[in-house]
Amino acid sequence: MNARRILATSLALVIVTAGGDALAQEPEAVPTGTTGVQAPATSGSTELADQGKFAKADDILEAEAEEDKDVTDLTVSAGGILSTGNARSAAATGALNFRLRRDRHEFTTIFAGNYGAAGLDDQEGYETTVANVQGRMRYDVFFAERWSAFLMFTGRNDRFQGLDMRLNIDPGVAFHILTKKNHRLWVEAGYDFQYDIRRYDAIIERDDEGNPVLDMNGNTNLIADKTSTVHAARLFAGYSNHLSEQVSFDTGVEYLQSLLAGDTFRINWDNAVTAQLVQNLSLSATFTLRYENHPLPDVKKLDTISAMNLVYRFF
């Protein structure tokens, strides 16, 4: 009866979570037979072993320190949609996520891209509505059980944010509250250097009809510089729960506060819920939010992306 209840609960959890609104990695395997609920009944004289004794904080830290924290994880995800007929649209999204930890050293890298296009009623072909690619590389060195120093590089090209390139360089320190391979909670603090190379079509002054405004010499007027540099303080909090073989959850929120202009800041928030379909194949629902309170003129402050992807884990 207990096995049936456990199976029914697991199936219900997969069905409810797979429809959530959140790119994540395949769930890590959790050891079986360690919960103690399968212990057989005795003749009626059962006593709790070591009753009245409590684990010391040092014992807990030693147990976590003895756990093997080496990780090798590679996942690839992809998704898309195609609509024809009265409503014509196409969209595609994909990502590659790699994480490697050996002893005190950890390396992670992420590459992702999103593309969308829609067809107009009175025109042939499609007009691009979403176009961005981004990548991140990061190196951590753990100088204490729960502390690491890191250096991170992030690059982004986003047509509709007016960016040919946005480069971020982020040194900092991280404190790891939960340190298991399949259950992590951590916070970060550091410095962010941002260098933007903007698209010309995003910084050209235009009239009400969208035509470029020319000066007396016939040259276009620019409403912002071609490049921009921002120095900011960075705070981040992340959580990853892969305790279940069937469902995993990942989230992270980043706050960037300009050091030169007190009223300028950015917020980035990523979420993912992943449900296992078969051994190495999962379905992931992701939600990404990007907020910038002082964007370029004619660029909206808030961008969001919601996606459903198939995720394949190689190892």
N, C-alpha and C positions, 0 to 999 in steps of 0.2 A: 504493500500500500504506500509506504514511504517513497519507493522508487517511482511509482506512478505519479504521485504528487509532485515530486521533483521534476520529472519529465514534463508534466503539464505546465508547471511554472516556467520552465526554460523556454518552451514553445511560445507561451504567451508573451514573455519578455521580448523575444525576437520580433514577434508580429507588431507589438506596440512601438518598439524603438525604431524599427526600420523605416517608419513613416515620419520620423522627426525632421526638424528643420536645421540640420547641422552639416575636409579631406582628412582622412585619418588612416592610421596604419592598421594592418590585420591584427586581431587580438592575439596576445601571447598565450601559450598553453599554460594551464594552471594544474599543479600536481593533484592527483586524485587520491582518496583514501586517507586524508589527513585531518578531517573534521571531527572524527570520533563518533558521528551519529550512527555508524553501522555496528557499534559495539554490541555483542550479544548480551541477553539478559542472564543474570546469575541466579543462584538459589534463594535470593531474598536477603542476603547479608551484604549487599553492595555498599561500599564506603568510598567517598571521594579521596583519592590519594593526595597527600600533602595539603589536607584541608587546613585553612588558617594561614597558609604561607603565601606571600605575595612576591612577584618578580621585582627585582631591583632594577633601577634605571640603568645601572652598569651592565646587568645581564642582557637587557633589551638591546643596548648599543652593541655589545659584543656579538649577539646573534645576528644583527644586521650587518656588522662588519665582516662576519664569516661568510655571508651569502655571496656567491659568485655574481658580480655585477657586469661581467663581460657580455656584450651584446653585438650581434651582427643582424641587421634588419634592412631589407630592401623591398619596397613596394612600388608598384606602378598602377595608376588609376586612369580611367578614361570614361567619358560619357558624351552624349550628344542627342540632338533632336532635329528632325527634318519634317517640315510641314509644307504641303503643296495644295494647289487648288485655289479656293477663295482666299485663304490666308497662307502666304508664302514666307517661310522663315527657316533658318538653319542656325544651329549653335553647336559648339564643341568645346570640351574642357578636358584637360589632362594634367597629370602631375607625376613626378618621380621623387621618392623620398628615401634617403639612405642614412642609416645611423650605425656607427661603429664605436664600440668602447673596449679598450684594453687597459687593464690596471688603472692608472691615474689619468689616462688620456682618452678623450672622446672627440669624435669628428662627426658632424651632421651636415647634410646638404639637401636642399629642396629646389626643384625646378617645376614651374607651373605655367600654364597658358590658358587663356580663354578667348574664344572668338564667337561672334554672333552677327547675323545679317538678316535683313528683312526685305521682302519684295514689295514695291509700291504698285498700287492698282493701275496707274497710268503709265508705267515704265516696265521695260524688260530688265531682266537681271536682278541683282540684289544690291542693297546699300548696307555697308558695314555699320553695325550699331555697337559692337563690343570688340575691342582688340587690345589685349595686353599680355605681356610675358614677363616673368619675374624669376629670380633665382637667389638662393641664399647659401652661403658656406659659413660654417662656424667650427671653432676649435676650443675645447675646454680642457683645462688641467686642474685636477682635484688636489689642492694643497692641504686639505683636511678632510675628515670623514664626510662632512656635510657642506663644505665650501669649495667653490671652484672659481677660477678666473677664466675669462673667455675673451675672444676676439671674433667679431662677426662682420661679414661683408654681405650687403644686399644690393641687388640691381633690379631696376624695373623700367620697362618701356610701356607707356599707356597713352594711346592716341587721344582718348577722350578726357584725360586729365591734362592734356597739353604737354606731355613729357616725351622727348626723345630718349632721355636717360635720367633716372634718379639713382644716385649712388649713395649708400649709407655705410659708414664705418662705425662700428659700435664696440668699444672695449668696456669691460665691466666685471662685476663679481656676482655670483649667484649663491643663494643659500637653499639647500635641498632639504625640505621638511620631511617628505616621504621619499625613500631612496630605493625601493624595490624595482626590479626590472619591469614589472608589469603594473606598478602602482606608484606614480610619481606626483609630487607636489613641490613646486619651487617658486622662488621670487628672485628678481634680478634688479640691480641698480647700476647705472653707468652713464656714459657720455655718448651722444650721437652727433656725428658729423654728416651733414647732408649736402650733396652737390647736385643741383638740377641743371640739365640742358633742355631748354624748352623748345617746343615746335614753333616755327615761324607763324603758322596759321593760327596759333593760340595767342600770340602777342601782337598781332596786327590790328590796328584800330579799324573798325568797320562802321558803316552807317546803319540806319534802321533796316535797310533792305539786304544787309550782309555784304555790301561791296566795300573794298578797301578804301580808306580815306587817304588822299594824297596831299603832300605839302606843295609849296609854291614851285619846287623843282621837279615835281612829279614822282617823288619818292614816298613810299608808304610810311605812315607814322606807327611807331611802336608804343604800346601801352605798358610794357614791362621789359626788363632786361632779358637778353638771351640766356644768361646763366644766373644762378642764384646759389648762395651759400648760407646754410643755417647751422648754428651751434645750439644743441639742446641737451637737457637732462633727460635720461630715459629710465622709466620704471616698467616692470613687466611681472606678471603672475601667470603661471601655467599649471595645468592639471591634466594628468593622463591616467585613465583607469582601464587596464586591460586584464582585470582579475578573472573575467569570464571568457570562456572559449567562444561563446556565441555572440557577445555584444561588447563593444568597447566605446569609450567616450574620451574625446580630447578637446581641450579648450585653452585659449591663451589670449590675454588682453594686454596691450602695450600703450603706454602714455608717453608722449614726447612733448616737453615744454621748452619753448625757445628761451635761450639765455640772453638774447639780445632784444627781444620784444615780448614783454610780459603777457600780452593779450593774444599771442600766437601759439597754438598747440595742435597736435594731431592725436587721434585715437585709432588703433587698429585692433580688431577683434576677430578671431578665427574659432570656429566650432565644427566638430565632426562627430557623427554617430555612425558606427560601422557594425553591420550584422553579417555574420558568417553564413554563406550559402552552402559551400562544400569546403573541403579541407583547406585549400589555399585561395579560394575565391570568396569575396565578400561584396556586399552592397553598402555604399557609404552615402550618407546625406550630409552635405556641408553648407555652412553659412559663413560668409565673410563680410565684414563691415569696415569701411575706410571713411574716416571723418577728418576733414581739414577745415579749420574755422576761417583761414585766410587763403583761399585758393586764388588762382588766376581769375581775372574778370571773365564773366560768362561761363565759368566752370562751377558746377554745383558742389556744395560742401560735402554731401554725403553720397557714397557709392556702396551698394550692397550686391553680393552675388550669392545666389542659392543654386545648388547643383546636386544631382544624383549621379554617382559614378560606380562603375565596377572596379574593384580593387583586387589585384593579384599580388600575393606575397611570394617572393622567390625563396627567401630563407629568413 
